[in-house]
Amino acid sequence: MSHDEYDIARTNPGAESSVASQPRNETADIAGAFTHSSEPDSRMLHPQLRRLLAGTPPDQTRVERFFSRNRFPLIEREAVTFVFHGEAEAVFLRHFMHGIPNGIPFARASNAHLWYLRLRLPPATRFEYKLDVVRGGEGAWINDPQNPVVATDPFGANSVGHSFGYAPPPWTRPDPNTPAGRIEELAIDSRAFAGPRRLRVYIPAGFVDKRIYPLVIIHDGEDYVAHADLTTSLDNLIHRGELPPFIAVLTQSPERNDEYTGDPRHSDFLTSEVLPVVRERFPLRRDPGGTVLMGASLGGVAALVTAFRYPGVYGALALKSGSFILDRSLIETRDPLFARIADLLDEVRGDLARLPSRVFISCGIYEGLIGQNRLLARLLSDQGDEVRLLETRDAHHWQNWRDQLRDSLSWTLPRGE
């Protein structure tokens, strides 16, 4: 993911939804549910914080004991409380959730170096955030010093918080009883791009040459490995029988903003070069039903367009937080690359029958383009495609896409294999 696109996604950034549902306001799900309290005398404070602040201002010993005995942010059934300890002129919460107030100020406790903010959040919400700490009149965005949990992306790391009821899927964690697959390097001298391209290929544990495997081509596959626990998750899901064994090609573009927004060389590269090479190298199914394209963000656009340009080659699509533009009025507030995407979606919309008939679409409800993902799902469903739309209480983040991995691949990979 390029830095420009990541900024776009963050600036304009569950529950399963019926694709037949009517369009909703993109922030209607969270309006009224997301509120904050930063009044020092609030009776709604987390019990541990309320005890700390009761009576005389806490001394350094009590403050240190408070931090050593609790995990942060503090989680209640209906709220999350952030606490910062340190010299500052002001402290603000910065997050990456669309449709929710940002830059929310912390309150200063009677202890001048203690700050806190309580937010009411819907259950099972996951979010990433930073603290904006103002000193000397200037703010600096930092990860939460009290929270050791971070999520990485191609440009760094953010603190991770969640409300009551969310937990990472158990299959995202390493399991010593799970046999590990392996990743092989594969180089292609590409005619489409007039130069070498490097691929990585995930091969499941227990691979045997005599078995025929389905194939999944994963856009930004190296980022999935680095930031979304891909290999650990696939190892566990396959070992537990929740996914069939399959081969995954991990493709990575050096110029994804251009290549993933309509460059015909990308579709040609995957279909005319990558597919023949991996089918020669590995025992793969050669029918559309055994060949899946997956992508997130702009990678979702690239997957959709590739399948559209090569009808009958790919049997299913897994599209996560796709940067889709079906409503041209949305172009005005976005980067010019979205005009190219709107042109592509106009073309796709004009002949939806060219697309695979089995499609998984997911998006976080705190993403600016969730309405466009809902609309695409409904258009495909209306023409008779098998469509699953999954909405999550998360935003445009790699771990959001990780958490959907089982659902997306169990829906798109061949059944009964």
C-alpha positions as CSV (number, residue, x, y, z in Angstrom):
1,M,0.0,0.0,0.0
2,S,1.5,3.3,-1.0
3,H,1.7,6.2,1.5
4,D,-0.6,8.4,-0.5
5,E,-3.4,5.8,-0.6
6,Y,-3.0,5.0,3.1
7,D,-3.5,8.6,3.9
8,I,-6.5,8.8,1.7
9,A,-8.0,5.7,3.3
10,R,-7.5,7.1,6.8
11,T,-8.8,10.5,6.0
12,N,-11.8,9.2,4.2
13,P,-12.1,6.2,5.7
14,G,-19.4,-6.5,13.1
15,A,-22.3,-7.6,12.0
16,E,-23.2,-9.5,8.9
17,S,-25.6,-7.6,6.7
18,S,-28.1,-8.7,4.2
19,V,-27.1,-7.5,0.7
20,A,-30.8,-6.8,0.0
21,S,-31.0,-4.2,2.8
22,Q,-31.7,-0.6,1.8
23,P,-28.8,1.9,1.8
24,R,-28.2,3.5,5.1
25,N,-26.5,6.7,6.3
26,E,-22.9,5.7,6.6
27,T,-22.6,7.0,10.1
28,A,-26.1,6.0,11.3
29,D,-24.8,2.9,13.0
30,I,-22.6,4.9,15.4
31,A,-24.4,8.1,15.9
32,G,-25.5,8.3,19.5
33,A,-23.5,5.2,20.5
34,F,-20.2,7.0,20.5
35,T,-20.1,9.6,23.3
36,H,-17.4,10.8,25.7
37,S,-17.2,11.9,29.3
38,S,-14.2,13.9,30.7
39,E,-15.8,15.6,33.7
40,P,-13.5,15.2,36.7
41,D,-16.5,14.6,39.0
42,S,-18.3,12.2,36.7
43,R,-19.9,9.3,38.5
44,M,-19.6,7.3,35.3
45,L,-15.8,6.9,35.6
46,H,-14.3,3.5,35.6
47,P,-14.3,2.2,39.2
48,Q,-10.5,2.0,39.4
49,L,-10.1,5.5,38.2
50,R,-12.9,6.8,40.4
51,R,-11.2,5.4,43.5
52,L,-7.8,6.9,42.5
53,L,-9.3,10.3,42.1
54,A,-11.5,10.2,45.2
55,G,-10.5,12.5,48.1
56,T,-7.2,14.2,48.1
57,P,-5.1,14.3,44.9
58,P,-3.2,11.0,44.5
59,D,0.5,11.1,45.2
60,Q,3.1,9.5,43.0
61,T,3.0,6.2,44.8
62,R,-0.8,5.7,44.4
63,V,-0.5,6.7,40.7
64,E,2.2,4.2,40.1
65,R,0.3,1.5,41.9
66,F,-2.8,2.3,39.8
67,F,-0.8,1.9,36.5
68,S,0.9,-1.3,37.6
69,R,-2.3,-3.0,38.6
70,N,-4.4,-2.3,35.5
71,R,-4.4,-2.8,31.8
72,F,-5.1,0.1,29.5
73,P,-7.3,1.3,28.1
74,L,-9.7,0.4,30.9
75,I,-12.6,-1.6,29.5
76,E,-16.2,-1.7,30.9
77,R,-19.2,-3.2,29.3
78,E,-20.3,0.1,27.7
79,A,-17.2,2.2,27.7
80,V,-13.4,2.5,27.3
81,T,-11.2,4.8,29.4
82,F,-7.8,6.1,28.3
83,V,-5.4,7.4,30.9
84,F,-2.2,9.4,30.3
85,H,0.4,10.2,32.9
86,G,3.0,12.9,32.1
87,E,3.6,16.6,31.7
88,A,1.5,18.1,29.0
89,E,-0.6,21.2,28.2
90,A,-3.3,19.1,26.6
91,V,-3.9,15.6,25.5
92,F,-6.2,14.5,22.6
93,L,-7.4,11.1,21.2
94,R,-6.6,10.6,17.5
95,H,-8.2,7.7,15.8
96,F,-8.8,6.4,12.3
97,M,-12.6,5.8,12.4
98,H,-14.7,7.7,9.9
99,G,-17.9,9.3,11.1
100,I,-16.7,9.7,14.7
101,P,-15.4,13.0,16.3
102,N,-11.7,13.1,16.3
103,G,-9.2,15.0,18.4
104,I,-11.3,14.4,21.5
105,P,-9.7,16.2,24.5
106,F,-8.7,14.4,27.7
107,A,-9.6,15.9,31.1
108,R,-6.9,16.9,33.5
109,A,-7.3,15.3,37.0
110,S,-6.5,17.2,40.2
111,N,-3.1,15.6,39.9
112,A,-1.7,17.9,37.2
113,H,0.1,15.1,35.4
114,L,-2.8,12.7,35.1
115,W,-5.2,12.9,32.2
116,Y,-8.2,10.7,31.2
117,L,-10.9,10.2,28.6
118,R,-13.9,7.9,28.8
119,L,-15.7,6.9,25.6
120,R,-18.9,4.9,25.2
121,L,-18.5,2.5,22.4
122,P,-20.7,-0.2,20.9
123,P,-19.7,-3.8,21.9
124,A,-17.1,-5.7,19.9
125,T,-15.5,-2.6,18.4
126,R,-11.9,-2.7,17.5
127,F,-9.9,0.5,16.8
128,E,-6.4,1.9,16.3
129,Y,-5.4,5.2,17.8
130,K,-2.7,7.6,19.0
131,L,-2.4,10.2,21.7
132,D,-1.8,13.8,20.6
133,V,0.3,15.2,23.5
134,V,0.7,19.0,23.4
135,R,3.9,20.4,25.0
136,G,5.4,23.9,24.3
137,G,2.3,24.7,22.2
138,E,3.0,21.9,19.7
139,G,1.3,18.5,19.5
140,A,3.1,15.2,18.9
141,W,1.2,12.0,18.0
142,I,2.5,9.0,20.0
143,N,1.4,5.5,20.8
144,D,-0.2,5.1,24.1
145,P,2.6,4.6,26.7
146,Q,0.3,2.5,28.9
147,N,-0.8,0.1,26.2
148,P,1.7,-2.5,24.9
149,V,-0.7,-3.7,22.2
150,V,0.1,-2.3,18.7
151,A,-0.7,-3.1,15.1
152,T,1.7,-2.4,12.3
153,D,1.1,-1.2,8.8
154,P,3.6,-0.3,6.0
155,F,4.2,3.1,7.7
156,G,4.6,2.3,11.3
157,A,2.5,1.2,14.2
158,N,-0.6,2.3,16.1
159,S,-2.0,1.5,19.6
160,V,-4.9,-1.0,19.5
161,G,-7.9,-0.7,21.7
162,H,-11.3,-2.4,21.8
163,S,-14.6,-2.3,23.5
164,F,-16.2,-5.1,25.6
165,G,-16.8,-8.2,23.6
166,Y,-14.0,-8.1,21.0
167,A,-11.1,-10.5,21.0
168,P,-8.7,-11.4,18.1
169,P,-9.8,-14.7,16.6
170,P,-7.9,-17.6,18.3
171,W,-6.5,-18.8,15.0
172,T,-4.5,-15.6,14.6
173,R,-2.1,-16.7,17.4
174,P,0.7,-19.2,16.9
175,D,-0.1,-22.7,18.1
176,P,2.8,-25.1,18.8
177,N,0.6,-28.0,17.8
178,T,0.0,-26.6,14.3
179,P,2.4,-27.7,11.6
180,A,3.8,-24.8,9.6
181,G,3.5,-24.3,5.9
182,R,6.3,-22.7,4.0
183,I,6.8,-19.8,1.6
184,E,8.8,-20.1,-1.6
185,E,10.2,-17.4,-3.7
186,L,9.3,-17.3,-7.4
187,A,10.7,-14.9,-10.0
188,I,9.0,-14.1,-13.3
189,D,10.6,-12.2,-16.2
190,S,7.4,-10.3,-17.0
191,R,6.6,-9.3,-20.5
192,A,3.8,-7.1,-19.3
193,F,6.1,-5.0,-17.1
194,A,9.2,-5.5,-19.2
195,G,11.3,-6.7,-16.3
196,P,11.5,-9.1,-13.4
197,R,8.8,-9.5,-10.8
198,R,9.2,-11.4,-7.6
199,L,6.3,-13.5,-6.2
200,R,6.1,-15.5,-2.9
201,V,4.0,-18.6,-2.7
202,Y,2.5,-20.1,0.4
203,I,2.5,-23.9,0.5
204,P,0.5,-25.6,3.2
205,A,1.9,-28.1,5.6
206,G,1.5,-31.7,4.4
207,F,1.8,-30.6,0.7
208,V,2.0,-33.6,-1.7
209,D,2.5,-33.5,-5.4
210,K,-0.2,-36.0,-6.1
211,R,-3.0,-33.8,-4.7
212,I,-4.6,-31.0,-6.8
213,Y,-5.0,-27.8,-4.9
214,P,-7.1,-24.7,-5.3
215,L,-5.3,-21.4,-5.8
216,V,-5.8,-18.0,-4.2
217,I,-4.0,-15.0,-5.6
218,I,-3.6,-12.4,-2.8
219,H,-2.9,-8.8,-3.7
220,D,-0.4,-7.1,-1.3
221,G,0.4,-10.6,-0.1
222,E,3.7,-9.6,1.5
223,D,1.9,-6.9,3.5
224,Y,-0.6,-9.6,4.6
225,V,2.3,-11.6,6.0
226,A,4.0,-8.6,7.7
227,H,0.9,-6.9,9.1
228,A,-2.0,-9.4,9.1
229,D,-0.6,-12.7,10.5
230,L,-1.3,-14.4,7.2
231,T,0.9,-17.5,7.5
232,T,0.0,-18.2,11.2
233,S,-3.7,-17.8,10.4
234,L,-3.6,-20.0,7.3
235,D,-1.6,-22.7,9.1
236,N,-4.1,-22.8,11.9
237,L,-7.2,-22.6,9.7
238,I,-6.0,-25.4,7.4
239,H,-4.8,-27.6,10.3
240,R,-8.2,-27.2,12.1
241,G,-10.1,-28.1,9.0
242,E,-11.8,-24.7,8.8
243,L,-10.2,-24.2,5.3
244,P,-9.2,-26.8,2.7
245,P,-5.5,-27.0,1.9
246,F,-4.7,-24.5,-0.9
247,I,-1.8,-22.7,-2.6
248,A,-1.6,-18.9,-2.3
249,V,0.3,-16.6,-4.6
250,L,1.4,-13.4,-2.7
251,T,1.8,-10.7,-5.3
252,Q,3.1,-7.2,-4.4
253,S,3.1,-4.2,-6.7
254,P,5.9,-1.5,-6.5
255,E,3.5,1.1,-7.9
256,R,0.1,0.0,-6.6
257,N,-1.7,3.4,-6.9
258,D,-1.2,3.3,-10.7
259,E,-1.1,-0.5,-11.2
260,Y,-4.2,-1.3,-9.1
261,T,-6.4,1.4,-10.6
262,G,-6.9,0.1,-14.1
263,D,-3.4,-0.5,-15.6
264,P,-4.2,-3.3,-18.1
265,R,-0.7,-4.7,-17.6
266,H,-1.6,-5.8,-14.1
267,S,-4.5,-8.0,-15.3
268,D,-2.4,-9.3,-18.1
269,F,0.5,-10.1,-15.7
270,L,-1.7,-12.1,-13.3
271,T,-3.7,-14.0,-15.9
272,S,-1.3,-14.5,-18.8
273,E,2.0,-14.8,-16.9
274,V,1.5,-15.7,-13.2
275,L,-1.3,-18.3,-13.7
276,P,0.7,-20.4,-16.3
277,V,3.9,-20.3,-14.3
278,V,2.3,-21.4,-11.0
279,R,0.2,-24.0,-12.7
280,E,3.3,-25.4,-14.2
281,R,5.2,-25.3,-10.9
282,F,2.5,-26.7,-8.6
283,P,-0.4,-29.2,-8.9
284,L,-3.3,-26.7,-9.2
285,R,-6.9,-26.9,-10.3
286,R,-7.2,-25.2,-13.7
287,D,-10.9,-24.6,-13.6
288,P,-12.4,-21.2,-12.6
289,G,-14.0,-22.8,-9.5
290,G,-10.6,-23.5,-8.1
291,T,-9.1,-20.1,-8.7
292,V,-9.8,-17.1,-6.4
293,L,-8.7,-13.5,-6.4
294,M,-8.4,-11.6,-3.2
295,G,-7.5,-8.0,-2.4
296,A,-8.1,-5.2,0.2
297,S,-8.5,-1.5,-0.4
298,L,-7.0,-0.7,-3.9
299,G,-6.2,-4.4,-4.1
300,G,-9.9,-5.1,-4.1
301,V,-10.3,-2.8,-7.1
302,A,-7.4,-4.6,-8.8
303,A,-9.0,-8.0,-8.1
304,L,-12.4,-6.9,-9.4
305,V,-11.1,-5.4,-12.6
306,T,-8.8,-8.4,-13.3
307,A,-11.8,-10.8,-13.1
308,F,-13.9,-8.4,-15.2
309,R,-11.2,-8.3,-18.0
310,Y,-10.8,-12.0,-18.0
311,P,-14.3,-13.5,-17.6
312,G,-14.4,-17.2,-17.0
313,V,-10.9,-17.5,-15.6
314,Y,-11.6,-16.8,-11.9
315,G,-14.4,-18.4,-10.0
316,A,-14.6,-16.2,-7.0
317,L,-13.6,-12.9,-5.5
318,A,-12.8,-11.9,-1.9
319,L,-13.0,-8.1,-1.7
320,K,-12.1,-6.4,1.6
321,S,-12.7,-2.7,2.2
322,G,-12.6,-2.1,-1.5
323,S,-11.9,1.5,-2.6
324,F,-15.0,1.4,-4.9
325,I,-16.7,4.5,-6.2
326,L,-20.1,4.0,-7.7
327,D,-21.4,7.4,-6.7
328,R,-19.5,10.0,-8.7
329,S,-20.4,12.8,-6.2
330,L,-17.9,11.2,-3.8
331,I,-15.0,12.0,-6.2
332,E,-15.0,15.7,-5.2
333,T,-13.6,15.1,-1.8
334,R,-11.0,12.5,-2.7
335,D,-7.7,12.1,-4.5
336,P,-7.8,12.2,-8.3
337,L,-7.0,8.5,-8.5
338,F,-10.6,7.9,-7.4
339,A,-11.8,9.4,-10.7
340,R,-10.0,6.5,-12.5
341,I,-11.7,4.1,-10.1
342,A,-15.1,5.6,-10.8
343,D,-14.5,5.1,-14.6
344,L,-13.6,1.5,-14.0
345,L,-16.7,0.9,-11.9
346,D,-18.8,2.5,-14.6
347,E,-17.4,-0.1,-17.0
348,V,-17.9,-3.0,-14.6
349,R,-21.4,-1.9,-13.8
350,G,-22.3,-1.9,-17.5
351,D,-21.7,-5.7,-17.7
352,L,-21.8,-7.3,-14.3
353,A,-22.3,-10.7,-15.9
354,R,-18.6,-10.8,-16.8
355,L,-17.7,-11.1,-13.1
356,P,-17.5,-14.4,-11.1
357,S,-20.8,-15.4,-9.7
358,R,-19.5,-16.0,-6.1
359,V,-18.3,-12.9,-4.3
360,F,-17.3,-12.0,-0.7
361,I,-17.4,-8.3,0.2
362,S,-16.5,-7.0,3.6
363,C,-16.0,-3.5,5.1
364,G,-15.7,-1.9,8.5
365,I,-18.6,0.3,9.5
366,Y,-16.1,3.0,10.5
367,E,-14.9,3.3,6.9
368,G,-15.9,6.2,4.6
369,L,-16.7,3.9,1.6
370,I,-18.8,1.4,3.4
371,G,-21.9,2.7,1.5
372,Q,-20.2,1.9,-1.8
373,N,-19.3,-1.6,-0.7
374,R,-22.9,-2.2,0.3
375,L,-24.1,-0.9,-3.0
376,L,-21.8,-3.1,-5.0
377,A,-23.0,-6.1,-3.0
378,R,-26.6,-5.3,-3.7
379,L,-26.0,-4.8,-7.4
380,L,-24.3,-8.2,-7.6
381,S,-27.0,-9.9,-5.5
382,D,-29.7,-8.4,-7.7
383,Q,-28.3,-10.0,-10.8
384,G,-28.4,-13.4,-9.1
385,D,-24.8,-13.8,-7.8
386,E,-23.9,-15.6,-4.6
387,V,-22.8,-12.6,-2.5
388,R,-21.8,-12.5,1.2
389,L,-21.5,-9.0,2.7
390,L,-19.7,-8.9,6.1
391,E,-19.7,-5.6,8.1
392,T,-17.3,-5.3,11.0
393,R,-16.9,-2.8,13.8
394,D,-13.5,-1.7,12.7
395,A,-11.8,0.7,10.2
396,H,-9.4,0.6,7.3
397,H,-6.8,-1.6,9.0
398,W,-4.8,-4.7,8.2
399,Q,-5.9,-6.5,11.4
400,N,-9.5,-5.9,10.3
401,W,-8.8,-7.7,7.1
402,R,-7.0,-10.4,9.1
403,D,-10.0,-11.0,11.3
404,Q,-12.1,-11.6,8.2
405,L,-9.7,-14.2,6.7
406,R,-11.6,-17.3,7.6
407,D,-15.0,-15.9,6.5
408,S,-13.7,-14.7,3.2
409,L,-11.8,-17.8,2.2
410,S,-14.4,-20.3,3.5
411,W,-16.9,-18.5,1.3
412,T,-14.8,-18.3,-1.9
413,L,-12.7,-21.5,-1.9
414,P,-14.3,-24.6,-3.4
415,R,-16.5,-26.5,-1.0
416,G,-16.1,-30.2,-0.1
417,E,-12.5,-30.3,-1.2
